[in-house]
């Protein structure tokens, strides 16, 4: 496989690792190739057992280890670590933190465990709870709810009702995509919990790498005026950056 194609496959699998589903048109725009090229990539990755085709896109294949496939973990590791460090710098004064799910959230949790103490972390992600929990000076509270196997997180009405009685200084959320309309998620049930967490925090930090720029997914969970800070690893495209500026969203480049 040529290096260019291998890197493209790695990026597709990286996006699937975070979002669970991707769209042909969005990927073609993001990766700078034709929709036909993306369809051929999908066919090859489907034959390899790493994804399943859907109408207009693809989803992560149940049981497929997309986080280790094609070396994409290494591709985004440095970026996520930089984002995580900058995010913890931004929220270091908080005493009660809400944290969502996703690969970047786990890196943030590890930074919190290494650097902070005497705080409370509230999360619906089992991976985040485990990463933070190694620091016995950080109290970890799990949000109850239905177990979502694809995200190893809790979702549903129980989670949302629980959050209605909670207050947090800050919420840290990832996103499947970042568009001029706002941050979104490919999974409506995850988006619903994100929105509920956001409503219970004094400020919101979105932590997402540049692969999320201009990626439209099914459910927007916030409008940009609700977001205090976006932490990312590269300057957003002009339209998105203008939207952030007009809504007074602080942009931190890690």
Rosetta blueprint (number, residue, H / E / L):
1 X L
2 X L
3 X H
4 X H
5 X H
6 X H
7 X H
8 X H
9 X H
10 X H
11 X H
12 X H
13 X H
14 X H
15 X H
16 X H
17 X H
18 X H
19 X H
20 X L
21 X E
22 X E
23 X E
24 X H
25 X H
26 X H
27 X H
28 X H
29 X H
30 X H
31 X H
32 X L
33 X L
34 X L
35 X H
36 X H
37 X H
38 X H
39 X H
40 X H
41 X H
42 X H
43 X H
44 X H
45 X H
46 X H
47 X H
48 X L
49 X L
50 X L
51 X E
52 X E
53 X E
54 X E
55 X L
56 X L
57 X E
58 X E
59 X E
60 X E
61 X L
62 X L
63 X L
64 X L
65 X L
66 X L
67 X L
68 X L
69 X H
70 X H
71 X H
72 X H
73 X H
74 X H
75 X H
76 X H
77 X H
78 X H
79 X H
80 X H
81 X H
82 X H
83 X H
84 X H
85 X H
86 X H
87 X H
88 X H
89 X H
90 X H
91 X H
92 X L
93 X L
94 X L
95 X L
96 X E
97 X E
98 X E
99 X E
100 X L
101 X L
102 X L
103 X H
104 X H
105 X H
106 X H
107 X H
108 X H
109 X H
110 X H
111 X H
112 X H
113 X H
114 X H
115 X H
116 X L
117 X L
118 X L
119 X E
120 X E
121 X E
122 X E
123 X E
124 X L
125 X E
126 X H
127 X H
128 X H
129 X H
130 X H
131 X H
132 X H
133 X L
134 X L
135 X L
136 X L
137 X L
138 X E
139 X E
140 X E
141 X E
142 X E
143 X L
144 X L
145 X L
146 X E
147 X E
148 X E
149 X L
150 X L
151 X L
152 X L
153 X E
154 X E
155 X E
156 X L
157 X H
158 X H
159 X H
160 X H
161 X H
162 X H
163 X H
164 X L
165 X L
166 X L
167 X L
168 X E
169 X E
170 X E
171 X E
172 X E
173 X E
174 X L
175 X L
176 X L
177 X E
178 X E
179 X E
180 X L
181 X L
182 X E
183 X E
184 X E
185 X E
186 X L
187 X L
188 X H
189 X H
190 X H
191 X H
192 X H
193 X H
194 X H
195 X H
196 X H
197 X H
198 X H
199 X H
200 X L
201 X E
202 X E
203 X E
204 X E
205 X E
206 X E
207 X E
208 X L
209 X L
210 X H
211 X H
212 X H
213 X E
214 X L
215 X L
216 X L
217 X L
218 X L
219 X E
220 X E
221 X L
222 X L
223 X L
224 X H
225 X H
226 X H
227 X L
228 X L
229 X E
230 X E
231 X E
232 X E
233 X L
234 X L
235 X L
236 X L
237 X L
238 X H
239 X H
240 X H
241 X H
242 X H
243 X H
244 X H
245 X H
246 X H
247 X L
248 X L
249 X L
250 X E
251 X E
252 X E
253 X E
254 X L
